């Protein structure tokens, strides 16, 4: 039966290894504890363990939400997002844009759907019909979150996947779905959710 003092410490996710200096350089290190205060922590190096020990240190504070996958800050937005889409949004209510391009990536049609009093944007069949009658090859969906939260809701994710499936059956590619806030936008394509 193994003693409580021979257990190894749990490792945290997101840590990087660091090799302790001076470990394993001479014969006296075999009897020396691997780190200061290790006996108080309940860590004892078994005799057959290698003389070099890997310690773990945290990477630092949690990442800023803007550094997470899928978020693009305003200064890094491309021209379509910065010059075409961003000016069309109102800060007070949720608005959805369906932007259609032809095979030569020229803007063919732009449909705007304003949210109702509950904040929901419902895409009416006539909006899809006008897009499909325009001879389009690709579509970008974009909407804003007046709450200033860039992360997609479950309804956003479901609507995006439903729209992509619908457009794919018509031979049209849903290029991206962008969610705009004041400091940038979330991209389904960049987050690899599309």
C-alpha positions in Angstrom: 0.0 0.0 0.0 1.3 3.4 -1.0 1.8 6.1 1.7 0.1 9.5 1.4 3.5 11.2 1.2 4.4 9.5 -2.2 1.4 11.0 -4.1 2.4 13.4 -6.8 0.7 16.9 -6.9 -2.1 17.5 -9.4 -1.2 19.5 -12.4 -3.3 22.4 -13.6 -4.4 22.9 -17.2 -2.8 25.7 -19.0 0.5 25.5 -17.2 3.9 25.3 -18.8 6.8 23.1 -17.6 9.9 24.6 -16.0 12.9 22.4 -15.1 14.2 23.1 -11.6 17.8 24.4 -11.8 20.6 22.5 -10.0 18.6 19.2 -9.9 20.7 16.1 -10.8 24.0 17.9 -11.1 25.8 16.0 -8.3 25.5 13.0 -6.0 24.2 15.0 -3.0 21.0 15.9 -5.0 19.8 12.3 -4.6 19.0 12.8 -1.0 17.8 16.4 -1.3 14.2 17.2 -1.7 13.1 18.5 -5.1 11.8 21.9 -3.9 11.7 24.0 -0.8 8.8 23.2 1.4 7.9 20.0 -0.4 7.8 17.9 2.8 5.2 20.3 4.2 3.2 19.9 0.9 3.3 16.1 1.3 5.6 15.6 -1.7 8.5 13.2 -1.3 10.7 12.1 -4.2 11.0 8.3 -4.4 14.5 6.9 -4.7 14.0 5.6 -8.2 12.6 8.9 -9.6 14.8 10.8 -12.1 17.0 13.4 -10.5 15.6 16.2 -12.7 12.1 17.3 -11.8 9.7 19.3 -13.8 7.8 22.0 -11.9 4.8 23.8 -13.2 4.1 27.4 -13.0 0.9 29.2 -14.1 0.8 31.1 -17.4 -0.6 34.2 -15.7 -4.0 35.8 -15.4 -7.0 34.6 -17.4 -7.0 35.8 -21.0 -9.0 38.9 -21.9 -12.3 37.9 -23.6 -11.2 39.8 -26.7 -8.3 37.3 -27.0 -10.6 34.3 -27.2 -11.2 32.5 -30.5 -13.6 34.2 -32.8 -13.5 37.8 -31.5 -12.0 40.4 -33.9 -11.4 43.9 -32.3 -12.3 47.0 -34.3 -8.8 47.9 -35.5 -8.4 44.5 -37.1 -11.8 44.3 -38.9 -11.7 43.9 -42.6 -13.2 46.5 -45.0 -16.6 44.7 -45.4 -17.1 44.6 -41.6 -15.8 48.0 -40.9 -17.1 50.1 -43.8 -20.2 48.2 -45.0 -21.8 46.4 -42.1 -20.8 48.3 -38.9 -22.4 51.7 -39.9 -25.8 50.0 -40.5 -26.3 48.9 -36.9 -28.2 50.8 -34.2 -27.0 50.7 -30.6 -30.6 50.6 -29.2 -32.1 47.5 -30.9 -31.0 44.3 -32.5 -30.8 44.3 -36.2 -30.0 41.5 -38.7 -28.4 41.9 -42.1 -28.3 39.4 -44.9 -25.6 40.5 -47.4 -25.4 38.7 -50.7 -22.5 38.6 -53.2 -22.2 37.2 -56.7 -19.5 34.8 -57.9 -17.1 37.8 -58.4 -17.6 38.9 -54.8 -19.6 42.0 -55.8 -22.3 43.1 -53.5 -25.7 42.2 -55.1 -28.2 42.6 -52.3 -28.5 43.7 -48.7 -31.6 42.8 -46.7 -32.2 44.4 -43.3 -34.4 42.8 -40.6 -35.1 44.9 -37.5 -35.8 43.2 -34.2 -39.2 43.3 -32.6 -39.9 44.7 -29.1 -38.6 41.5 -27.5 -35.3 41.9 -29.3 -35.7 38.9 -31.6 -35.0 39.2 -35.3 -37.2 36.9 -37.4 -36.2 36.4 -41.0 -39.4 36.4 -43.1 -39.6 34.2 -46.2 -39.7 37.3 -48.5 -36.2 38.3 -47.3 -34.9 34.9 -48.4 -36.9 35.0 -51.6 -35.4 38.4 -52.7 -31.9 37.1 -52.0 -32.4 33.9 -54.0 -33.9 35.8 -57.0 -30.7 37.9 -57.2 -28.3 35.3 -58.7 -26.0 35.1 -55.6 -23.1 32.8 -54.8 -22.4 33.7 -51.1 -24.1 35.2 -48.1 -22.9 36.9 -44.9 -25.2 37.1 -42.0 -24.5 39.8 -39.5 -26.4 41.2 -36.4 -25.6 43.3 -33.4 -25.9 42.7 -29.7 -27.0 45.9 -28.0 -26.0 44.2 -24.7 -22.4 44.5 -25.8 -21.8 40.7 -25.3 -20.1 39.3 -28.5 -20.6 35.6 -27.7 -23.4 33.9 -29.7 -26.5 32.6 -27.9 -27.9 29.2 -28.5 -30.5 30.8 -30.7 -27.7 32.5 -32.7 -25.9 29.2 -33.2 -29.1 27.3 -34.2 -30.2 30.0 -36.6 -26.7 30.1 -38.2 -26.6 26.3 -38.7 -30.2 26.3 -40.1 -29.4 29.1 -42.5 -26.2 27.4 -43.7 -28.1 24.2 -44.3 -30.9 25.9 -46.2 -28.5 28.0 -48.3 -26.3 24.9 -49.1 -29.3 23.1 -50.5 -29.7 26.1 -52.9 -26.1 26.0 -53.9 -25.2 29.1 -51.9 -22.4 29.3 -49.4 -22.9 31.0 -46.0 -19.5 32.6 -45.7 -19.8 33.9 -42.1 -22.1 35.1 -39.4 -20.8 38.2 -37.6 -22.1 39.5 -34.2 -21.2 43.2 -33.8 -20.6 45.0 -30.5 -19.0 48.4 -29.8 -15.5 47.0 -29.5 -15.4 44.6 -32.4 -17.3 41.6 -33.7 -17.5 37.8 -33.2 -17.0 35.7 -36.3 -18.4 32.2 -36.6 -15.8 31.4 -39.3 -12.9 32.6 -37.2 -14.1 30.6 -34.2 -14.5 27.5 -36.5 -18.2 27.2 -35.7 -19.3 27.3 -39.3 
